[in-house]
């Protein structure tokens, strides 16, 4: 089961809610409740997160894209929130730089 | 603002009914010769670079034969004008100019309205004219609600020193169309310098068009990238960074590469580092502190105005994609920006870029959070284990720019000493 919604930046937040009923922290909803203008994610009767505003309101910017759900779910939840936002051209740039022997620091052996 | 090349500006002028010389853009001798043959000789060959005083720097040549066109094009395409390499030339008719005038429309912040600038005492030397005899450059504010009608334009020209009846008749339509260009394309400046007065009527022999950055998204037909104005073509990373603000006006993510290939840093014998600040003032002050310590920020970045965490996530990925950096310094001015959101964006980027270590970087990174929610911002780094990295230093509101730069040096020297790395 998946909850997916678009946000103002053009990105998409995707939550695989399969494991959410067994999540004790409900970290995604807790961090979201602390954000202005109020919660976008709330926990439904089935123990899974759902959108409180409409999907249109979310896309128009009521979700401030604080990334709290992404980060807190990773640490305290089930690590099931994904955020994809386009950054056109970056992968191609990195590939061309690497081909020229200019590797970004984060792609070097650590 | 986005400054258009001369040929782009002239295309807008042509669309808006302002006469421009016939011509075309060439990137090779062959293309230039073909254009010249099509429009007829003599021609002017003009370097397309975004710098002023191009003519005095040798960026404009004239040719009367195909061979001369080839030679002039070859010379210009291999040149740099005020340090900017010439990648294209505009080949256009050489006109029989009787007199030159200057016309411009720009925004006057003190009046909060557009203002027309006009001089009939030559165009090319307008700066000298304005300095020596300011009265020769006539200024007229325009009521933005009423616009610029033909009779108002005529009245402005009539009041311009040296104007003749013919000037009033021929220049009024050009002025009206220039104002229409200014409004239609959300410009900050439209300028014709010089406007050539020829036997056939006025012709714009140059075009300066600066479009308001915040309005670029309204003009997709212009095909402009939302990059900062640097006086040179944008780099690939600047173009990528320019997409971040597109359609998302929550805060800003300004990014300019100061040394894209690292050559300047090597020449100066400095250590290249990536850089981001909240606030341009803090950015400049911190740069001033870093350079004497032996570091050179290879980019300028300003992420202020309370950008979303997702915007911080993206710009951090861009900043850290610069090769050859040996460290990263982030510092906020004492701002009202919600810094915990800023921190979440940075942490999300670090976790993605350094997945094997859970976001702990392999180069020294210093983060100075000063302002609203700064303690919470630091907590985000602790919460995700990145604060425990040996190569991360977190500072709060009790440090100034100099102290942050000095702390970065301590961290960098320790990193160098313990890892033996120089890159």
Interface residues (C-beta under 8 A of the other chain):
Chain A: X7 X8 X9 X10 X11 X61 X64 X65 X66 X67 X68 X70 X71 X74 X75 X83 X85 X86 X87 X88 X89 X90 X93 X94 X96 X97 X102 X103 X104 X105 X106 X108 X110
Chain B: X236 X237 X239 X240 X243 X244 X247 X248 X250 X308 X309 X310 X311 X313 X314 X317 X318 X320 X321 X322 X323 X324 X325 X341 X344 X345 X347 X348 X351 X353 X354 X356 X357 X361 X362 X363 X380 X383 X384
